[in-house]
C-alpha cells in the first residue's frame, strides 16, 4: 500500500514584529522587494483611516520595524496577507 502525503497550501498569519519590507513581501509576494514596499506605502496613504490608526500605534513614515500592534492594524484595514 502506497502512502500519500497531504499538504495544505494555507498558512497561518502570525501577528508579530515585522520589518516593513518583510510584511510588504507577504502582501505582494510576486513583486520585487522595493516594489512591494512602495505598494504597501501607497496602500497606507490611500486606505481611509489606516494611516491615522497606525500613527495612534506610534508609527512614523519610513519606519523600518513594525510592532505587532501596527501589523495587527494593517491586517484589520487591508486583510491578512
C-alpha positions in Angstrom: 0.0 0.0 0.0 1.4 3.4 -1.0 1.4 6.2 1.4 0.4 9.7 0.2 1.0 13.0 2.0 -1.5 15.8 2.0 -0.2 19.3 2.1 -2.1 22.4 2.9 -1.4 25.5 0.9 -2.9 27.6 3.6 -0.6 29.3 6.0 -1.5 31.0 9.3 -0.6 34.6 9.5 1.3 35.4 12.7 0.8 38.9 14.1 4.3 39.7 15.3 7.0 42.3 14.7 8.0 42.5 11.0 10.4 44.6 9.0 8.4 46.8 6.8 9.8 45.2 3.6 9.2 41.7 5.0 5.5 42.5 5.6 5.3 44.2 2.2 6.5 40.9 0.6 3.8 39.0 2.4 1.2 41.3 0.8 2.9 41.3 -2.6 4.7 38.0 -2.9 5.2 38.2 -6.7 6.8 41.7 -6.6 10.4 42.7 -6.1 11.1 43.8 -2.5 11.3 47.5 -3.5 8.1 47.4 -5.5 6.3 45.6 -2.6 7.4 48.3 -0.1 6.3 51.0 -2.5 2.9 49.3 -2.9 2.4 48.9 0.8 3.3 52.6 1.4 0.8 53.6 -1.3 -1.9 51.5 0.4 -1.1 53.2 3.8 -1.6 56.6 2.1 -4.7 55.6 0.2 -6.7 53.4 2.6 -9.1 55.6 4.6 -8.3 55.6 8.3 -5.2 53.3 8.1 -2.6 56.0 8.4 -4.3 57.6 11.3 -4.7 54.3 13.1 -1.0 53.4 12.5 0.0 56.8 13.9 -2.1 56.1 17.0 0.1 53.0 17.4 3.3 55.1 17.2 4.0 54.5 13.5 6.1 57.1 11.6 6.7 57.3 7.9 9.8 55.4 6.7 9.7 53.3 9.9 11.7 50.1 9.2 10.3 47.9 12.1 6.6 47.4 12.7 5.3 46.4 16.1 2.8 43.6 16.5 0.1 46.2 17.2 0.9 48.0 13.9 0.9 44.8 12.0 -2.5 43.9 13.5 -3.8 47.4 12.5 -2.7 46.8 8.9 -4.3 43.4 8.9 -7.5 44.9 10.1 -7.6 47.5 7.3 -6.0 45.5 4.5 -6.9 42.0 5.5 -4.4 39.3 6.3 -1.6 38.9 3.7 
